[in-house]
Amino acid sequence: MVQVDVFTGRALTGNALAVFLDGRGLSTEQMQALARETNLSETTFILPRDAAVETTRGVRVRIFTVQEELPFAGHPTLGTAFVLRGQTGAATRPAAAPEIRLDLNVGTVPVRFTQEPGQPVFGEMTQKNPEFGAIHNVDDIARVTDLRAADFDDSVPIQTVSTGVPFTIVALRSLKMLQNLHFDFHHAAEYLARTDGKFFYFVCRETVDPKARLHARMIFYNGEDPATGAAAGCCAAWMVAHGVAANEEQVLIEQGLEMHRPSYIFVRATKLNDGQDNHVANVRVGGNCVEVLRGEVTIAI
């Protein structure tokens, strides 16, 4: 297995990911147990198969948190693609491949790679086209997050968006409010379950890095996530739909600073001018990745 830090160019920052290079022969229960063993936000399992199938459908990958298998997640997709790109000797995924296609439970997700002179390799995934869900009442969100109605940025809606996993995007007025965010996730999860959301993604327009457009936090059942690429894709669609970012403008979301795991997520999306509200497509989420360790796992049978 390989462990990488994703959405960063510096080791021991960003969001850590364990990638098992050949998961063939492992049961779903064993994969879930290994994900609990790594105790990271997510762990992925590559399932090599016939080259012709990989060429058509992509490399089969399964994604697990410590609690469940996910149909899609951003930092595991990007990190696993970086690991696959670095493998040599496989005709279907040479070391310098400009694109790696992953066959996930949500479908095929491509990751394209570019490199400017003197800069690290940059990977960018294209997520599924977003689906815009419910717009939420501020008082309801305040009740389940221990916030006040006055704490929310009323210039944009609180809305659930999905590119494979539904996130409810919640904008707060100030960086200080976001930095001091504390709430009972399990209590909030009851509300999310009733409203077809999976997790909250909290953002604000005040940032630590002046180059960033948003500061973000994502708290879930395993604690806090240093970088949430799936949520960032949903947020990119939300930003373009509601005028926080322009059509096709690449903007930076900073996350993980409160955990001392700074992460830098670059996002962009296309707003389609077809007369339909919230019609956004071509959601792209990108960043860098650093390998930090390699090892072998032995399971006694």
N, C-alpha and C positions, 0 to 999 in steps of 0.2 A: 504494500500500500504506500501511497504518497500523501503527504500532508502539505497543503499550500495555503497561503494567505491571499485572499481575493479582494479586489477593489482597493489595492494598494501597490506601491512600488517598493515598499520597505518591509522586510521581514519582521514578524512579531507585531504587526499592526493589521488593520483590515479584518476580514472575517475568515477564520480558519475553516478548512474543509479537508476531510479525509476521503481519499479516493482509492477504492479497492480495484486493482487493475484487471482482475479476472474473477467475477462472481459466479461463474458456472459451477453448479453442484451445490451451491448454498441454497437453503430453503429461505422462504420469506421470514420465518421465525429467527433463523440465524442472522440474516441481514439486520433485522430489527435489534437483535441482541448486540450485534457489533456496533450499531449506531449508539446504543446505550453505553457501550464500552468506551467509545471515543468521547462521548458526552459533549459533542460539538453541536452547533446549531443544525447542521446537516452532515450526512455521510452519503457518498454515492458508490454504486457498484456498477462497473462496466461488465457487460455480458457480450463478449466477442461472438460473432457468428459469421456465416458465409459472406465472402467479399462482395458477391453480387447483391445480396440482400442489404449489406451496409451501404453500398453505392446507391441503391434505390431509396432506402428508408432511413439511413443514418445508423450510427452506432447506438446500440441499445444500452440505456442507462436507467437505473432506478435510484430514487432519492428518498432518504429516510431522515426524519428528525429523531430525537430520543423517544418519541411517543408514537409516531405513525409514519406511513408512507405518504408522500406528497405527489400529486400529478405533475407539479412544476415548481421550481424555485430558482431564483436568479443566480445567486452566488455559486450554488452547486453546478449550474449549467455552464457558467463562464469558467469556473475553476477546472471542471472536468474536461472541457474543450482544450484548455491550456495544457493539461496533462497529456491528453491524446495527441496534441500537436507536437509535443516534445518526444514522443516515442518514435524510435527509428526502426527501420527494418520491416515495417508493415507497408505494403504497397498501397493499401487503401487510405492510409493516414500518414504520409511522409512528414518529416520533421518541419518542413517549411510550407506546409499546406496553407493556402490563403483562406480556406474555409473548412470548418469541422461541423458536420451535421449530427445532432443528437436525436435519437428516437426515444422520446420520453413518454410517460403515460398520457400527457396532454397532446401528443403528436410530435412532429418533426420540428426542431428548433435549430436554425443555422447560426453559427458563430463565425464572423469574419475577422481576419487579423490584418493589421497594418502596422508599419513601423517607419517613423520618421528618422532621418539621420541623427544619431546621437541620443535617441530616445528609446525607452523600453518598448517592447511589443504591446500593442493595444488590441484588445479583443472586444467585439461588439456583437451582442445577440439581437436577433429580431424576434420579438415575442408575438404571440397570437394577437390578432386585432382585439382591441378592448371592448368589453361590454359594460355599459354604464347602468348602474343599478339605482337603488333608492337614494333620495336626498333626505337627510335626517334632521330631526328637530333638535335644536341646540339644547333645550332643556333636558331632553332624553339623554343626550350624550353627557351633559354635565352631571346628571344623576349617577351614571355608572362609572364615571372617571374621577369623581371627587373634585371636579372643577366648577367654576362659576360661569354662568352664561356670559358674563362680561369678559371672560378670558379668551373667548373665541374670536377669530378674525371674521367679521361679518361681511367682508367684501367678497368672499367666496363661499360656496356651499360645502357642507359636510356630505360627502357622497361616497357610495361604494362603487368600486371599479374593479374589473377582473380581466387579467390577461392569461388566466389559467387557474389562479387562486384569487378569491375576492378580498380586497383590502378596503377598509373604510378610511378615507383620507380626511383627517381632521386638522385644520389650520388654527394655530394659536396666535395671539397677538404679539408675543414677545419671546425672545430667546430665554430670558430669565424664567418665564413660566414653563417653558419646555424643559429647561435644564433641571427644574425642581419638580418635574412630573412624577407623581406617585399614585398608583391606584391598584386595586385588587383585580388582577387579570381574570381570575375565575368568576368573579361577580360580573365583570364586563362581558365575559364570554357567553353568559346567558343571554344578554341583549344581542350580541352578534349572531348567535344561533337563531334567534327569532327573526332577524332582519337579513338573513342570507349573507352575512359577512363572516370572514375567517379570523382576521386580525385587524386591529386599529393601526394606522400609520400616521403618527403625529408629525406635523411640520410647522415651520414658521419662516417668515421672510428675513428676519434678522439672522445673521450668520457670524461664525467666528472667522472664517476665511472670506475676505471681501470678494473673492472670485466666485463664491458659491451663490446659487440662487435661493436654495432652501437649506435649512438645518432640519434634520429628521431624527426621530427615535421610534423604535418598534419593540414593544414589550409583549412577550408571549409566555406560554406555559413553561418554557425552559429558562426564563429570566429575561434578558435583553439581547437583542440581535445587533451585532456590530455593523452589519450592512445587509440590506434586504433588497436584492435585485428585482424580485418579482413585484414588490411594493413600489419600487422606484419606477418600474415600467407603468404600473397603474397610475402613479403620480405624474409621470410624463404626460399621459393621455389627459388626466385631470387638469394639468397646468395649461396645456394647449387649448383644451375645451373652454377654459374659464379665463384666459388672457394672462395667466401668470408667466407663460413663456410663449414666444411667437412660433408660428408654423415653421417647422424644420430647424428651429434654433436649438443648438446643443448647449445644455446648461448642466451645471454641477450641483449635485446634492451631497452635502456632507453628513456623515452619520458616525456613530460609535465613539464620539469624543468623550462622552460621560463615562465610558468604560475604559478609557485609555487605549482604545483600539481604533484610531481615526481611519475612516474609510471614505473614498472619493468615487462617487458613482456619476457617470456622465450619461445623460438621457436626451432623447429628442423624439419627436413624433410629427406626423403629418395630419393637418386638419383638412378634410375634404370639403371643397366648396360645392356641395350638391344640394344645398337647401335644407339638409337635415341637421337638427341640433345634436351636438356632441358626437358628430361623425368623425372619428379620429382613427387613423390606421398607421401602419409602418412604425410601430413603437420599437425603438432601439435603446439598449442599455449596455454600457461598456465600461471598461476599466482595465487595470493592470493586475498582474498575478505574480507571486513569488513562491518558489518551492522552499520549504523549511526542513523537511525530513523525509526519509524513506525507511521502510522497515518491512518485516514479515510478521504475520499473525499466525499462530499455531492454535488450532482447535482440536482438542483431544476428543476422539469419537469412541 
